[in-house]
Structure formats: C-alpha cells, structure tokens
Amino acid sequence: MYKPLSINERTQIEGRNLAKIPVHEIARILKRSKATIHREIKRNWFSDESMALKLAPNDDLGNGPAHPCVGSSALRQPSSV
C-alpha cells in the first residue's frame, strides 16, 4: 500500500543527501524503496542557482506574476470586432 513521505522523512532525505549518504543507505534507514528516495531527490531538489531563478522578483517590491504566461497574449481571449 502506498504511503506518502512525511515531512520528517523528506527532511531526513535532504540532510542525508547533503551529507553524501548513498541513496541505497537512505532507503534502508527509512525502510523505503530506492526508487522513492531517487524520486524525492529528483522532484524536490534545487541547486542554489535554480532556486534563485525561481524566486527572483520581477519588480522592486518582489511582486511577480503567478505564472510566466500571466499577462501573455497567448492566454488572452480574442477580442470581438
């Protein structure tokens, strides 16, 4: 049966990954499959540079669009003539 990772498990994965503990060892400690650990690291792991790009504000107040396409003409409805 599938059981989602808890916040505690995610924190442990992050700490052990930063400590360069091998994935198979993390999996053994947490009693989870290696695939689960790999997937968590792949989905929720950000390098400092990639995180900085995602969190960079679009103006001096830190207010940016909710999504890169917001305000884009691609999402606008065609105007009736």
C-alpha positions in Angstrom: 0.0 0.0 0.0 1.2 3.5 -0.9 2.1 5.8 2.0 3.3 9.4 1.2 6.5 10.6 2.6 6.2 12.6 5.8 7.8 16.0 6.3 10.2 14.3 8.7 11.2 11.7 6.1 11.7 14.5 3.5 13.9 16.4 5.9 15.9 13.3 6.6 16.3 12.6 2.9 17.5 16.1 2.4 20.0 16.0 5.2 21.4 12.7 4.3 21.6 13.6 0.7 23.6 16.7 1.6 25.9 14.5 3.7 26.5 12.4 0.6 25.0 9.3 2.1 24.2 6.9 -0.8 20.6 6.5 -1.8 20.5 2.8 -1.0 21.6 3.6 2.5 18.9 6.3 3.0 16.3 3.9 1.6 17.5 1.2 4.1 17.4 3.6 7.1 13.9 4.9 6.2 12.6 1.5 5.1 11.6 2.9 1.7 12.4 1.8 -1.8 15.4 3.3 -3.6 13.1 4.5 -6.3 11.1 6.5 -3.7 14.3 8.2 -2.5 15.5 8.9 -6.0 12.1 10.3 -7.0 12.0 12.6 -3.9 15.5 13.9 -4.6 14.7 14.5 -8.3 11.4 16.2 -7.7 12.3 18.3 -4.7 15.9 19.1 -5.0 17.0 22.6 -6.2 20.5 23.9 -6.7 21.1 27.4 -5.3 21.2 28.8 -8.8 17.9 27.2 -9.9 16.1 28.3 -6.8 17.4 31.8 -7.1 15.9 32.0 -10.6 12.6 30.7 -9.5 12.3 33.1 -6.6 13.7 36.1 -8.3 11.2 39.0 -8.1 10.0 40.7 -11.2 10.0 44.2 -9.7 11.4 46.1 -6.7 8.5 45.0 -4.4 9.0 41.3 -5.1 5.7 41.1 -6.9 5.9 38.9 -9.9 3.2 37.2 -12.0 1.8 33.9 -10.5 2.9 32.1 -13.7 5.2 33.0 -16.5 2.3 33.2 -19.0 0.2 35.6 -16.9 -0.2 38.7 -19.0 0.8 36.9 -22.1 -1.2 37.5 -25.2 -1.2 33.7 -25.7 -3.7 33.4 -22.8 -6.0 36.3 -23.8 -9.3 35.8 -25.4 -9.6 37.1 -28.9 -11.4 40.4 -28.9 -14.7 40.6 -30.8 -14.5 43.1 -33.7 
